[in-house]
């Protein structure tokens, strides 16, 4: 048997055997972890087990904690203390490989000294970001032959999976399985062919048999350590783990600029790894806790606790697969997380484990991030919350000065809180109470800003939105917002009282573009000032939510924070009739967001949003699959079944994908092989039957659409210009129309590939859909346009893919631009008459865009860019050069 590879030899350190813990067991606080083997035992039997464990594994001394290790062995670097980061950067500057030619936008990665990896340099096009996968050391890429085990057959698993997804209780499962057996034994008795057939029978039953009546504190936990062992045991997952801190830089032509994304690129990971012994591998955890109402009336509640592993990339960590979040506890109240989940001792001792890639590692579980709403943060931080005079769990901002975002107050550090605690012990009871009420106590460095509760469901939903409702009535123009994938569409919003945070976020974005012509500076000074508050709020939220943060972006974000404070104070001074008090905690909490970003990575790393989505299955479990008694344990067990089902389903999908790939390799005509039309940048789909140019002209000519006037002649002229050769099309030349484009582009923020689907469809979901796009003007400029028609035409041995567009690059004289365009940062464009429609090659399309009709003009030819659509277009519009009256091919 081959020996496992060891990352680095250790000296004089007690090694604990890497035995797997018992999995899937919901435990209570009556169990503890054995310090020698890492397994769980009842307290009463722990001592006798440890004596046996020492005899079996040859332990002759008590395990040492990190603090008890020889200082020379615990020193992260035997040659001396770790160099400061500035020294590292200076060394890196002198170690650029001689064959590497430094260019603007090149990337540098500095690894933590404990990783013993040399600094790496990449040209931008070769940089794979923080998500690159490590080479696999085992044959993990080969799918399991029977991934549905321990289910006896694949059909058994698929039936069990369906029953779980349908939330059947035990009695319903027994009945359904008995019916399956009857169907097997008497196949002629089972005649249902599908849902449609079943619905027809129910409809007939309603007609023939209907009556016409109108149908009106026990803590349950799952050991975190067992879950961690499952993750590092997985040979497919462990190559994606990040074990060492890194610092990433981009070369701007003159100097390097640092940027952060994942937690291992930020400061806390680096600092913590510096304090760990040599050879240690940190396992960083994200813990989320928030109350959930399980019943419709809110009488049944609980605190589900979720854990995620920060060593995995965000797309996996925040996903719903095996590497995503895991329900690890059900608490009646929020309490000490470390104690509840039995990792406090392992946090200081570490544990040796041979991982799924056959590498032995010394693992240290550490809670890096606590993600929660303010109420739970106060409990975690041991402060009095709003009842104290300093309610912020992060700093000592006085309650009366929470809105003073330009002021920086002392942080609640462990050392400061200890000094206050020692002072309190020397005072009498009343003086002690007064002192502790003023400061509170805090020893939790992992608390993090939460955008979902602080911004979308908090600052906007509970404060800005109600103020707007007081100033404006119905906003029918909000229904004019074009439909877009991922953007909630509303016909009316001012009557909305409650919805989820994501919808509140979209309402905040859309309100700005629906109310600007009503709340004008002349008609409503307070309303106009509130719109400026909303605009500064949206910009601040966008800075806080970026998926990649450069140092320059953080500086701009801090400026946006001060702009928000300024606009809010301006509104408060104008709206003198209002008794609104803006000194509340969620108007202050974003003061700390940029510090959190540089300590723990971008905001999606500590957002509660991925965990809030997980509440829905818990409510289904409670309402459909429990007996409503002691439901915490039942929900944990049901969730465990769901996790097992997910694991098996992923392995079955891997097996199916491998089979499809094998078939594709064996035959170019494999049934699963789809035909790709277009290029990697722009591809076409939703094809309609081909037609001749003459037929197209006759069809649109009868409709009187001037955009299609002289279609054949204008297309011939455009193709001649594009291809550099004379083209003269006839009425019998054929075109192949399409109704949709898939546009891939590189995000200006994260440099990742993003995808927009844009359409030119006469009846998409029963309504016309003609989307807008940004088009490259070939001279460092761009312009907006609306898609009118998409087609392919075969010319000179090759199909050219063309779009007929209506350019939105007509000039708008300065006197015709409203003053609020500048205050509200609107990008306004004007369309040409439809007779000015032009042809472009689809490859000149950069990405899609949403242009909202301007309702403050006489003609329907002006539009405002919806720059809150996503981070790319929001960042892009700040620097893009808009061209006017672009000369096109025709």
ABEGO torsion letter per residue (X at the ends): XBBBBBABBBBGBBBBBBBBBBBGBBBBAABBBBAAAGBBBBAAAAAAAAAAAAAAAGBABBBBBAAABBAAAABABAAEBBBBAAAAAAAAAAABBAABBBBBGBBBBBBBAAAGBBBBBBBAAABAEAABBBBBABBAABBBABAAOABABAAAAAAAAAAAAAGBBAAAAAAAAAAAAAAAABAAABABAEAAAAAAAAAAAAAAABAGBBBXXBBBBBBAAAAAAAAAABAAAAAABBABBBBBBBBAGABBBBBBBBAAABAAAAAAAAABBBGBBBBBBBBBBBBBBABAAGABBBBBBBBBBAABBAAAAABABAABBBBABBBABBBBAAAAAGAAAAAAAEBBBBBAAGBBBBBBBBBABBBBBAAAAAAAAGBAEAABABABAABABBAAAAABAABBBBBBBAAAAAAAAAAAAABBAAAAAAAAAAAEBBABAABBBBAAAAAAABAAAAAAAAAAAAABBBBAAAAABBBBBGBBBBABAAABABBBAAAAAAAAAAAAAAAAAABBAAABAAAAAAAAAAAAAAAAAAAAABABBBAAAAAAAAAAAAAAAAAAAAAAAABAABABBABBAAAAAAAAAAAAAAAAEBAAAABAAAAAAAAAAAAAAAAAABAGBGAAAAAAAAAAAAAAAAAAAAAAAAAAAAAAAAAAAABAABAABBBBBEBAABBBBGBBBBBBAAAAAAAAAAAGBAAABGAAAAAAAAAAAAAGBBBBBBAABBBBBBABBBBBBBBAAAGBBBBBBBBBBABBGGBBBBBBBBBBAGBGBBBBBBBABBBBBBBGGBBBBBBBBBBBABBBBAAABBAAAAAAGBBBBBBBBAAABBBBBAAABABBBBBBBBAABABBABBBBBAAABAAAAAAAAABBBBBGBBBAX
